[in-house]
Amino acid sequence: MTQGPFVPIGACAKHFAVSVSTIRSWVKQGFIPRDTYVTIGLTYRFDLPAVIKALSAAPADNVQEKSVEVAVEVDVKHPVQLELNFNPDKDL
């Protein structure tokens, strides 16, 4: 780890133009290695040059697309009928 000033999480987020929660997510997911930051109580301090180096060296294939399946349950016994109150003279 390089010996330099450690910056707060807000400064790290500002540098990468992301939110603070994104930086926390990157830490949790391991994209930002443990040796690039220290924790003081509940706060993080980042060695910004080391974080930049770690993120630029990370291979792009570590990022996986996640597919989300949404199940929609349809109640066939009680169909829903929609009424449209459309007046072409008034609503256009």
C-alpha positions in Angstrom: 0.0 0.0 0.0 1.3 3.4 -0.9 1.9 6.0 1.8 -0.3 8.9 1.0 -3.1 10.9 2.4 -6.3 8.9 2.9 -9.4 10.5 1.6 -13.0 10.1 3.0 -15.5 8.1 1.1 -17.2 11.2 -0.3 -14.0 12.3 -2.0 -13.5 8.8 -3.4 -17.1 8.8 -4.8 -16.6 12.3 -6.2 -13.4 11.3 -8.0 -15.2 8.4 -9.8 -18.4 10.4 -10.3 -20.5 7.8 -8.4 -22.6 7.8 -5.2 -21.2 7.0 -1.8 -23.5 3.9 -1.8 -21.8 2.7 -5.0 -18.4 3.0 -3.3 -19.7 1.0 -0.3 -21.1 -1.6 -2.8 -17.7 -1.9 -4.5 -16.0 -2.4 -1.2 -18.6 -5.1 -0.2 -18.3 -6.8 -3.6 -14.5 -6.8 -3.4 -13.9 -4.5 -6.4 -12.0 -2.2 -4.1 -9.4 -4.4 -2.3 -9.0 -4.3 1.5 -5.4 -3.1 1.3 -6.5 0.2 -0.4 -8.6 1.5 2.5 -8.7 1.7 6.3 -11.7 1.8 8.6 -11.8 4.1 11.5 -14.9 3.3 13.5 -17.7 3.3 11.0 -15.9 5.5 8.5 -13.7 4.6 5.6 -10.6 6.3 4.4 -9.3 5.4 1.0 -5.8 5.5 -0.6 -7.1 7.1 -3.8 -4.1 6.2 -6.0 -4.2 2.6 -4.9 -8.0 2.4 -5.5 -7.5 3.9 -9.0 -4.8 1.3 -9.7 -6.9 -1.5 -8.4 -10.0 -0.6 -10.3 -8.2 0.0 -13.6 -6.4 -3.3 -13.3 -9.6 -5.2 -12.6 -10.6 -7.3 -15.7 -13.9 -6.4 -17.3 -15.2 -10.0 -17.3 -15.6 -9.8 -13.5 -18.8 -7.8 -14.2 -21.7 -10.2 -14.7 -25.1 -9.3 -16.1 -27.9 -10.5 -13.9 -31.1 -11.5 -15.4 -34.2 -11.0 -13.4 -37.3 -13.0 -13.9 -40.6 -11.5 -12.9 -43.5 -13.8 -12.2 -46.9 -12.4 -12.8 -49.8 -14.1 -11.2 -53.1 -13.7 -13.1 -56.4 -14.3 -11.5 -58.4 -16.0 -14.2 -61.5 -16.4 -12.0 -61.9 -12.7 -11.7 -61.0 -11.0 -14.9 -60.6 -7.2 -14.8 -62.4 -5.0 -17.3 -61.1 -1.6 -17.9 -63.3 1.3 -18.9 -61.8 4.0 -21.0 -63.7 7.3 -20.9 -62.3 8.9 -24.0 -63.9 11.8 -25.6 -62.1 12.6 -28.9 -63.4 16.2 -28.9 -62.4 16.9 -25.4 -59.3 14.8 -24.7 -57.3 15.6 -27.9 
